[in-house]
Amino acid sequence: MAWLDSLFNRMVEVGASDLHMTSGRKPVLRLDGEMHPIEECEAISPEQMRQILLEITPSENAEQFELVHDTDFAYELPGLARFRANLFEDNNGPGGVFRQIPAEILTAEKLGIPPAVIDLCSLSKGLVLVTGPTGSGKSTTLAAMIDHINATRNEHIVTIEDPIEFVHPDRRCLVNQREVGTHTQSFKHALRAALREDPDVVLVGELRDLETIEIALETAETGHLVFGTLHTATAASTVDRIIDQFTGYRQNQIRAMLSASLKGVVAQTLCKKIGGGRTAALEILLVNMGVASLIREGKAHQIASQMQMGGKAGMRLLNDSLLELVQSGTVSPDEALHRSVDRHGLRALLSGDSTVSSAPVAAGSHELATPDASQSGPVEKPSGGGSFEDFKRMHKGSN
């Protein structure tokens, strides 16, 4: 058994999402979004750290690490969990970060993914994006969506990942999973090759560069359902990010392609729950004729207004999800404000200012099956920020 295996078992036992290994420091676990040193462990010297890390590193990744001083791979403890690994060198010496990937893929129903998002899994073609900052649970949501397709359709799924995280066994679908660096040179190379592999559904782990984005759009246009991720915080900024990848003379063409191919954007962020654990707040954009026209005409800044009017169809802004989490006692007002990209608007909603327009509140947040979420406890009133009613009393009239 590798030395790190005992720490991986500890991660699963306490429900930590990440293990941080830094030369000269004790190992550190991320639990409910916060960093906790493992006090019973000694600080690890650079020489010891190199030996510990290379003990579980595949030979090709060890060579890459020695050459370029960082590498990514997946490590599995059968029956326990998989771990996404990143090794790096810093001013202290070698180090590593390990993200826990649960062995079980929870279904979309168990995660509480809204029906509007599940409906995107029934599309025959188009581009569906799940976005958010690193560590926001994008992989968990995408895995549930792919699992839903695997359970309900008889088709061919190709995934391109770096590294492979959730492993999808064949159910009703045939599933081929390819890992960048192991099975293919790059996302763009594998995505271009996928067009010759007779896929119905393609998952691109990350739309990293212009060429990958362009091929993904072409793949979606030619009758395939394409899922991908971006590190954007909102639906509107996702549209802008894609278009801004291209030079001026090409942007009109990309707007036209995106308006025809983009079917939905799910932007999510993780919030600390009252009593422990974390839960996701979702912003949902469904591309209808009105949204498609805004994309084509370069008016992405007006997309939020379309989302406000699309509540009955399942669309919602991030602030609506955050408001619902506060009203239900799941998240404190201060935590919701911390996660919001429009704090002024959310503060007005929380204080009950009826002059602030908002999309209708609908079921649009779900608890992720991250290890953190398993540590949930009884719902209590928020500490520090006070209860929702306290917040309303304090801020009533301040807007």
N, C-alpha and C positions, 0 to 999 in steps of 0.2 A: 504493500500500500504506500502510495506517495505521501510525503509529509503534508502536503496541502490538503489531502483528502479529509483529514480530521477537521480542518477549518471549513471545508465545503459542507461536511455533515453539520457543523455548528450553524452555518448559514441557514440551512434548511430547517434545523431545529428551532431557531429563534425567529425565522421569517425575515431574514435580511435580504435585501435586493442585490447588494454589491459587497465584494470584499476588496479592500485596497491594501496593496503591499508596497511599502516604500522603504528603501534602504536606510538603516539607522533609526527606524521607527517600529513601534509595535504594529501588528496587523490591525486594520480598522474596518468595522462593518457599517454599512449604511442601513439603518432601520427606521422605517416611517419617514424617510427623507433626511434623517439626521445621522451624523457621524459618531460612532461609538468605538473607541479603542478596546481591544481585547486585553484586559488588564493582566490576566494570568500569563500572557505570552511575553517573552523577552523581546527587546529591540533586536532587529536582525541586521547583521553586518552586510555590506555589499557582496562580500565573497560568499557568505551563506545564502543570500538572496539569489544570486545567480544560479547556484546549485539547486535551490528549491524550485525555481521557476523552470529551469531547463529539464528537470526531472519529468515534467508532464508535457513538454513542448515537442510536437512532431519534428522530425529531423529537418524537413524543408523549411519549417518556420524558425527553427533554431539557426539555420544558415542565414535566413533573411534578417533575423534579429542581430546577428553578429555583423552583418554587412551594413544595414541601414538603421539599426538601433530601435526599431519597433516592428511589431508583427501582430496579426490577428488570427485566432483560430478558435475552434470549439473543443471543449473537453467534456466527457460524459462519465458519470458514475451510474452504471446500469441500475435501474429500479429506483434511483434517487432523483437525479436531475441532470440537465445539461448546463454548461457554463460557457458564456461567451467571454473569451480571454483577449486582453490587449497587453502585450509586454512593451516596455519602453525604457529608455535611459534618460535620467535627469541629472541635476547637479549633485544628487546624493548617491547615484549609482543606478543599478537596474531596479525596475519596479514592475508592477502589474496590477490590473484591475479586472475583476471577474464578476460578470453579471449572471445571476441565477435565471435559468430558463426552466420553468416547471416541466416535469416529465409529462404531465397530463395537459392536453389542449382542452380548455373549458369551452363549451359550446357558446354560441352567440346568445342563446336563451339564458344560460347560467350567468353570463356576464351582464345580462340586462341591456344588451345593445338595442337601441330603438328600432321599431319596425321599419322606419324610413331608411335606415342604414342597411338593415337586412335585405330590404327590397333591391338594393344595388347589386346584390349577389345573383339576382335572377336575370340581369342584363345579358344580352348575347354579344354586345360589343361596346366599346367606349373606354374611357379612362376614369378611374376612381382613385383619389389620392387620400391618404391618411397622413396628417401633418401634426407637427408639434415639436417642442424642444427635445433634446436628448433625455431619455429616461421618462418620457411621458406616457409610455405604454403603447406606442404605435405598433410594435411587433405583436403584442398580445391581441390587439384589436384585429389586425390583419390575419393573424393565425386563426382566430375565431371565424372570420369571414371566409377564408379558404376552406376551413373545416366544414362550414355550412354548405359550400358548393360541393365539396367532396361527398357529403351525405345526401345531397338532393338532386344531383345531376349526373349524367353518364357521359363524361367528357374527359379531355386530356388537359392536365394542369402542369405547367412548367414553372418552377420557381428559380430565381437567380438571386443568391444571397451572399453576404460577406460578414461572418460565416453563416452556414446553415444553423438556424436556431431551433424552432419547433420542427420536429420530424413528423411528416404526414404519411401514415400508412395508406395504402390503396383501400378505399371503401367502395363507393360506386364509381369513382373516377380513377384513371391511371395518373399517378403523380410522379414526376421526375424533378428532383431537387439538385441544383448545380451550385457549387461553391466557387466563388471568385478566388483565384489563386491556387485552387486545387483541381477543379474540373474545367476551368476556363480562365482566360487571361484578364478579362474585364467585364463590367456590366454591359458596355456597348457591344463588345464582341459576342457575348452570350445572347444578348437580345436580338442581334441581327441573325445569329444562327437559329434562334428559336423560331423564326419565320419559316424555316425549312423543316421544322420538327412537328408540324401538324398540330399546333396547340389550339385549344379553345380559350384557355385562361392562362395569362402570364402574370407572375408576380415579380416585380423588380424591387429588390430590397431597398435601393436608394437611387434616386435620379440625380446623379452627382454632377454631370456635365452636360454641355450643350448637345453633344452628339447623342448621348443616351436619351435625353428628353425628346429630341427630334425623332429618333427611332421608335420611342414609346408612342408618340403621337401617330406616326405612320402605322404602327401595329394596331392601334385602336381604330384607326380609320379603315383598315382593311379587313374588318370583321372579327376582331379578337377583343376579349375583355381583359384590360390591363390594369393591374393594381400597382401602386408605387407609393413612396414616401418622400417627403420634403421636410426640412427643418424650418417651417414657417408657422407663425402663431395664429393667423386668421385665414379665412377663406379668401378674402379679397387680396391679401398680401401674397397668397399662393399664386393667384392668377398673375399678379405683377411680377413675381419672382421668375416665373416661367418665361414670360414675354421679354423681360429685361436681360435674359441670357443671350438674346440674339441682337445683332447689330441693327441699326435703324432701318435699313432698306428691306430687311427680312421680317420686321415685326408685324407688318400688316398680314403677311402670309401666315405667320404663326398664330396671330389672333383668329384668323379664319379657321385654321385647323383646330385650335383649342375650343372655339365656340361650337364646332361640330362634334368634337370627340369627348370633351370633358362632360362627365355625367354627375359627378358628385365630389365634394371635398368634406372630409371629417377632420376638423382641427381640435386637438384635445390637449388638456393639461391636467396634471395630477395635483390634488389638494390633500392636505393632512386632515384626516377625520377627527372629530371630537371623540376621545376615548381610545385612539390608536388606529393605525392602518391608514391607507390612502384610498381615494376614490377619484374617478376621472370626471371632469366637466367637458362636455362636447359642444362644439359649434358645428352646425350641419348646413351645408349648401347643396341644394339639388338644382341642377342646371335645367331650367325650363326655357321657353322661348324668350322671355324677357331678359333673363340672365345671359343667355347666349348672345342676344343683341348687344348688351352692354359690353361683353367681352370683345365682340367683333368691332365695335365702334370705339374701343379704347376708353371705356368709362367704368373701369373696375371700381373706382371710388364710390359708385352708386350701387354696388352689389349689396351692401348692408341694408339699404332701403328695401330692395327686393326681398331680402331675407326676412325683414320685419313683416312684410305682407304675406309671406309664404308659410306662416305658422301652421295652418291647417294641413299643408302638404308634408309637414315634418321638418321644415327648416327652422333654424333658431340661431341666435347669436350666443356667443360665449357667456355674456353677462346674464342671459336668461337661465342658462344651466347653473351658473354660480348662485344666482338668486334662489333658484329652487333648492339647491343644496343647503343654503342658509335657512330658508323657511322650514325645511324638514328637520332641522337640528343636526344635520350631518356634518356641516362645516361651520366654523365661526365666521362672523362678518370680517374680522381682520384678515383671516386666511383667504377669504374670497377676494378681498380687495388686493391682497398681495399677488394673487394669480391673475387678476384682470388686466387686460390691455387697454381698457377704458375705465379707469377708476372713477373719474368724475361721473360718468353715466351710471356705474354700478352704485356709487354712493347715493345718488339720487333715487335709484330704484329701492335700495335698502331703507332709505328714510321715508319712502312712501310718496315721493314727489310725482304726482299724476301728470305733470307737464312733460315728463320724459317719456318718449315713445319707446315701446318695446314689443318684440314679437310675443305672441301668446306663449305662456309657459306650458310645455308638454314634456312627456317623458323623454329626456335627452341626455341624461348622465348615467354612467354605469360604473360599478365597482370593478376594477381590473383584477385579474387573477395574478397580480404580482405577489411575491411572497409577503410584501408589506400588508396587503389587504387581509391576510389571514389573521392579523393581530388585532382585529377590531374588538371593541369592548362595548359596554353599555353606553348609550348616548347620554352625555351630560351637557350642562350648559357650558358654553365656551369660557375658557379661562382667559384673562387679559382683556379681550375685546368685549366681554359681556354677552348677554343673550341678544337675539334678534330684536326683541321688544325694547331692550335697553338701548340698542343702537338707534332704533327709530326715534325714541324719546330724546336722545342726545342730539340727533342731527335734524330733527324736524324743524323746518324753517331756515336751516343754514344754507340751503341752496336757493 
